[in-house]
């Protein structure tokens, strides 16, 4: 299981809205000033994630929850997001080269294969939701009195 702690921003009857920003390790990384991911995160708005709220879970805004994801679910998502597009691009360009197509045609075929390779990921996300395999395993209350 892969676990991570995140802060709860809002609570609804059936779901929690949590902060899904970068992990604390990014802040301490020596490569932070030149990191492209940090620059992209700074240009976008806050990263929010909606997670299913288990029944009778006593949690409020400001609390931290511990989320868990099965290792196999993580590997499957990583394969769909990273391995499939790269494999599709290489396979399409190799097939075009083997067929004797021009470089322009090979590039166009590679771009088409790359675009189509993201469809399974989009379908899986729509079916399970962005945080489908995430499960709340613990609540760490915020310090101080509850309001």
N, C-alpha and C positions, 0 to 999 in steps of 0.2 A: 504494500500500500504506500502511496505517496501522500504525505500530509503537509498542510500549510495553514498558517493562522492568518485570518483576515478580519478587518474591522467592519462591523455592521453599521450601515448608514441609515437604513429605514426598515421597518418591520410591517408586514401586511399579514392578513389571516393565513394565506397559503404560500407566501414566499418571503425571502429576505433579500434586500438589496445591499450588496457588499462592495467594498473598495477592492478593485481588481488591478491596482497599479503594480508597478515593478516590486519585486522582493527587496528586502533590506540589503541584500548582498550587492545590489547594483549601486547603492549609495557609497559603499566602501570600496568599490572596484577601482583599481588604479587606471584603467582604461576609460573611465567615465567621461572625461573631457572630449575624447575622440570617438565615442560610441555612437553609431548611427541609430541604434534602437532608442537611446536616451533622447536624441535630437527629435526623432519622430514622436516619441511620447510627449515631449514638451509642446509640439505643434498641435496635438490633438487635445480634446477635452478630457475630463476625468474618466478613467476606465471604471465602469460599473458592471456588475454581474448580478443576475437574479438567480437565486438558488431556492429550491423547494424547501419549505419550512416543515419539519416534522411536527406532528400534532403534539400539543401540550409542552412544547419547547419554550422555556422561560428565557427569553432573550429580548434585549432592547437596544436602541441605537447607542453606539459607543462601545458596546460589548465586543469582544473578539470571539470568533468561532473557529474551530479547527475543522477544516475540510479534508476529506480523504477521497482518493481516486484509486481504483484498482490498477495495478501495474499493467495488466493486459489491455485495459481500456486506454491507458496513456500511450502504449506502444501502437495500438491500432490508429489512434488519432494522429500520432506523429507520422506513421506510415502514409496515411491519406494526405496529410498536409505537406510532407517533404519528399518522401520516397517516390510516390506515384507520379507527381509532376516531372521530376527529374528523369525517371525511367521513361515516361511517355515522350519527352522531348528528345532524349538520346535515341530511342527506338525509331521515332519518326524521321529524324535526320539521317540515321544509318540506312533506313529503308529507302529514303529518297536518293541517297548517294549510290546505293546498290542498284537502284533502278536507272541510274544515269541521268537523273534530273539536274537541272541547272542549280547553282547556288541560291538564286532567288527563289526558285520553286521549293528547294529543300528548306530554306528559312521560313517560307510561308506555311509549309506543311508542319514544320516544327512548332511554329506559333499556334497553329490550329490545334495540334495535339496537346500543347501545353494548356491552352484555354479549356479544352474539353476535359482535361485531367482533373480540373478543380470541381467538376460537377458532382462526383461522388462525395466529396467533402461537404459541399453545400447541402446535398441531400441528407447526409448523416446529421448535420447540424440542425436542419429543419425538423427532422424526425425526432431527435432526442433533446433538442434545445442546446444552447451553447454550453450549459453546465449540466448536461444530462447525467453523466456518471459521478458527479460530485455529491458526497454525502456529508452531512454535519455529524461529527463524532464527539465534539465536546464544546462547551460554552465556557468562556473565561470572562466573568463579569468585569465591567469597568470599575475602577476604584471610585469610592464615594457613594453617597446615598442615591437610591433610585428616585426618579421624579415621577 
